[in-house]
């Protein structure tokens, strides 16, 4: 049976074993996932089997900026508990991952995981697996990352709110202080896009439909209702776009006016928040303890 990339990926996610180890195990077991898991466990390569399937919604956002300020990376590394997120092994791993991204600029998380964490050393995935099965003892994962590279006339701004929220901003014009202020604003105000052109059409259509239903309930003439809806849409766009929002450090002016006064514009921003979009499991604590006791 031919071993496919998806089969290898599934086995890696289940066991935390290295890519080549998974491929070899699947080849030797003719693609049988359960038999491959058992083989890896016997070899000691799947000590993270159950741990790697557990929900990891805590963790940290880590940023690295090159010495010349022209390249910046941001990565989200997750774990299961806030206690582990504060520990040195986890944070050392996260810092090394960010450094590898800064040096190598991988195109995807999968590519990153196959790279050596440190030059000449084990891969990011293999080090992750060792930490899960050893020092850390709970599931950890590298969820996502972004790389921003600035041209000669561009400025990168970075901001971290503790380790839970991180923002990178790429400005054209202005200085580093302005770019950092914009990054801080993005962290606090969570704009959907830079300006109106970046607001997803389906999101805007949904909002317009809601406003139209509200206007119809007023019983006013059609022409009046259209004006009401248009006004609500304009207000909504100001609330969700970076340039339309009141600047957090000076609400009397919008971010757009702040940028304009400095002869600057924002080309891109990325905002990461630890665990956003991950469904956190609310387990019954007593049931969990009982399950562990029965399995011991």
N, C-alpha and C positions, 0 to 999 in steps of 0.2 A: 504494500500500500504506500502510495506517495505521501510524504510528509509535507504539509503545506505551512505557510507562514502563520496562518490563523491558528493552526493546531499548536504550533510552537508558542505563540502568544498566549493561548489559553492555558497551556501547561506552566508557562512562566508565571502567569498571574496566580495560579493555584499553589505553586510550590515555592516561588521566589528563587528558583534555581537559575543558573546562567543559561543564555540562549543556546550555546553549543551543547551543554549538558542535556537540555530539554530535547533538542533535535536528535541527539544520539539515543536518548531513552525511547523516544517515539519510533525511531528507526528500528531499534532492537525489539520493540513490542508490537511492531506492525501497526502503529497508529492508535493503539489502545490507551486511552487517557488514564484509566484507572491503574492499569498495569504499569504505565510509565511513572505515575505518582508513587506507586509501591516501590518500584526500582530505585527511584531517586531517594526515597526515604531510607531505604536499606543502605544506600551509599552515604547517607548523612547529608545529601545535597538539598533535601526538602524539609529542613527543620522549621522553615517558615510557612509550611503548607497551610495550616489553619489560620495563622496570624495574617497572612497576606490577603485573606478574604474578608477580614474585619474592616469595618468602616473607619477611615482615618479622616476626621473632619477638623482636627486641631492642627497646630503647626506654626509656621512662620513664613513671612515674606522676606526674602533676602535680596538686596541690591548690590551691584558692583559697578563702579564707573572707572573707566580707564584714566591713566594719569593725565592725559591731555584733554580729558572731558569730552571727547568726540564719540565715545562708545559707552553705552550703558546697558546693563541687563537687569532683569528682575525675574525671580523664580519663586514659585510657591512649593514648599516642601511640607507634606502633611504627616501627622502621626495621630495616635488615638487619644492621647490625654495631654492636658496642658502641663502636667508635671514633666513629662518627657520633653515637651517643646522648650522647656526652660533649661534642660540639661546640656552639658558640654558635648557629649557624643553626637547628639542630634544637631546642635548648632554648628559644630565643626564640620559635619557632613554637609549641611546646607551651604556653608561658606565655601567649601571646596567645590561643590556643584556649581555655584555661581561663578567661581573663578574659572572652571572648565568651560562654561558657556562663554564667558568673556574672551577666553583665549581661542576657542575653536569655532564658535558661532554655529552650532549644529542647526539643522533645518527642522528637527522634530524631537519630541521627547524620546521616541524609539532610538533615534540616532544618538542622542545624548547618552542614553543608558548603556549603549555598547562601547562608548569611548572610555579610555582610562581616566579614572578620577584624578589621579596624579600621573605625570609623565612616567611611563615605564611600569606603572603599577596595575592593580586589578581594575576591572571596569566599574563604572558607576553602579551598574546593576548588581555585580558580585559583592561590592562593598555594602550596598543596601541590604542584600540578602544576609550577609554576615551580621550586620547590626540588628536586623529583625530577629535572627535566631540566637543572638548572643547579648551584646552589651545593652541594647535597648529593650528587647524582649516584647515588642509590640509592633504592629504593622506601621511601616512608614512608606511614603511614596513621593515621587517627584511628579507633581500634577501638571504643571504648565510653566512656560517661561516666555519672555519677550526680549528681543534685542532691538535697540534703537541706535542708529548711527547718524551722526550729524555732519552736514556739509560745512564748508568753511564759514559761511554766513549764518549758520544755525547754532542754537544753544539748547543744551539738554538740562532740564531741571528734574531733580529727584526729591521725593519726600517719603518718609516712613512715619506712620503713627504707631509708635511702639513696634511690634512685629506683626500686627494683625492686618494693617492696611498699608499698601504701598502704591505709589504713583510715579510714573515717568512721563515727562512732557517734552515735546520737541517744538521749539519756537523758531521762527525766522525773525531775526532782529531782536533788540532788547538785550538784557544781560542775564547772568546766572541768577541774580536776586529776583528778578521778575519771573523767570522760569520756575524757580522754586515756589514763589508765591502762587503761581497758577497751579502747580502741582498740589500745594496745600489746599487750595480751593477745590480742586477736583476730588481730593480725599474726603472733604467735608460735604460737598454738595452733590456728588454723584451725577454729573451731567450725562445724558444719553449720547450726545454727539457734540461736535465743535459748534456747528451752526444748524440752521433749519434744513439745509440740503442733506445733512447726514441722518436726520430722523427717519427711521424705517417707515416705509409707506403704509405697511399693514398696521403699525402702531398708531400712526396718525389717523388712519381711516377708522380704527376702533374708537379713538377718542372723539372724532367728529360724530360718529353714530350715537355715542352716549349723549353728547351735547344736543344733538338733534332730537332725541327722545325726550330730553328734559325740556327743550323749547316747545315741543308739541304739547306737552302737559300744561303749558301756560295758556294755551288757547288763543294766542295772538296771531295776527295775520302772517302769511307766508313770508312776505318781504321782511317783516320785523324779525321773524324767527331766524332767517338766514343771517341777518346782521348780528343777532345774538350768538349764533354758532360761530361766525367768523371772529367775533371778539373773544370768545372762549378759547378758540384754537390759537389765536395770537398770544393769549396769556399763557396757554399751555406750552407753546414753543419757547417762550421766554423762560419758563420754569425749568425746562429740561435741556436746553442748549447752553453750552459753556459761555458763549459770547452774550447770551441774553440774560444770564443769571446775575443778580447783585453780587459784587465781589465780597467775599466773607470778611475781609479786613476793612472794608469801606463800603457798606451797603448803599451809600448814596450814589455810587456809580456802578455800571455793569462791567463785567470782565471785558466785554468788547471795547468799551470806552477806555478802560485801563490799558489794554493792548494798543489801541489806536494812539493814545497820547504818547506812547513810547516808540511809535513807529514799528510795532511788532505785530506778529500774527502767530496763532498756534496751528501747527501743521498736523500734529498727532498727540494723543495721550493714551496711556494705558493705566487702568486702575485694577489692582488685585486686592481682594479681601479674603482672608483665610476661611476656607470652608464654604464660601458662597456657592450655592447650587448643589451642595452635597446634602443628601437627605440623612439627617442624623437620627440614628435609631434610638428609640426610648425603651430600652429593655427593662423588664421587671427585675429589680435587683435581687430579690429573694429567689426568683426562678433561676437567675444567672448563677447564684451561689450554689443552689441545689444541683444545677447541671454540672458545675465544676466538681462538686463533692462526689457526685455519682460517677464522674469520669475518672476520678483519681484512684 
